[in-house]
């Protein structure tokens, strides 16, 4: 059964990295919440559509950073995904 509406959230605590290493990457990042949502619609008995919105509020965040800061990954901006499921 297709779930018509859904939501979720992710919480990530603050992160620290060493003071040595990359210049320009943060040595400390604040904790953050990121919210996602989805909306599903059954078109007919053979077709379901689902729209997912990731990072619903377009939160700026650091997804990950290693000890020296050279592997710094900013979080993804708001992203949409449309899925079609065909049943046969």
LUMKOLKOL-459180 format. One record per residue (C-alpha): residue in three letters; x, y, z. Coordinates in steps of 0.25 Angstrom, whole numbers, padded with zeros to 4 digits, always signed. Layout:
! LUMKOLKOL-459180
alaXYZ
...
//
This chain:
! LUMKOLKOL-459180
unk+0000+0000+0000
unk+0005+0014-0004
unk+0007+0023+0008
unk+0001+0037+0003
unk+0009+0046+0013
unk+0021+0044+0021
unk+0032+0052+0028
unk+0045+0050+0035
unk+0057+0057+0041
unk+0071+0055+0044
unk+0079+0061+0055
unk+0094+0062+0055
unk+0102+0067+0067
unk+0113+0077+0066
unk+0127+0073+0060
unk+0141+0077+0063
unk+0154+0075+0055
unk+0168+0077+0058
unk+0174+0091+0057
unk+0185+0087+0047
unk+0181+0084+0032
unk+0173+0091+0022
unk+0171+0106+0022
unk+0157+0110+0020
unk+0149+0099+0025
unk+0143+0100+0039
unk+0149+0094+0051
unk+0136+0093+0058
unk+0122+0091+0052
unk+0109+0094+0060
unk+0099+0082+0062
unk+0087+0083+0052
unk+0074+0076+0048
unk+0070+0073+0034
unk+0055+0070+0030
unk+0050+0062+0018
unk+0036+0060+0013
unk+0029+0051+0003
unk+0016+0051-0004
unk+0010+0039-0011
unk-0001+0038-0021
unk-0008+0025-0027
unk-0011+0029-0041
unk-0018+0016-0044
unk-0016+0001-0041
unk-0004+0000-0049
unk+0003+0013-0046
unk+0008+0020-0033
unk+0015+0034-0033
unk+0024+0038-0021
unk+0030+0052-0019
unk+0041+0053-0009
unk+0047+0066-0004
unk+0061+0064+0003
unk+0065+0076+0012
unk+0052+0082+0012
unk+0056+0095+0018
unk+0069+0096+0010
unk+0077+0096+0023
unk+0092+0099+0021
unk+0101+0089+0028
unk+0114+0081+0028
unk+0110+0067+0025
unk+0124+0062+0029
unk+0138+0066+0031
unk+0151+0058+0035
unk+0161+0061+0045
unk+0170+0071+0037
unk+0158+0077+0029
unk+0163+0072+0015
unk+0151+0064+0013
unk+0140+0074+0015
unk+0126+0071+0010
unk+0116+0082+0010
unk+0101+0076+0012
unk+0093+0075+0000
unk+0083+0086-0003
unk+0068+0084-0005
unk+0066+0073-0015
unk+0054+0067-0021
unk+0052+0053-0026
unk+0040+0048-0034
unk+0038+0033-0035
unk+0028+0025-0043
unk+0025+0011-0039
unk+0018+0002-0050
unk+0011-0010-0045
unk+0009-0022-0056
//
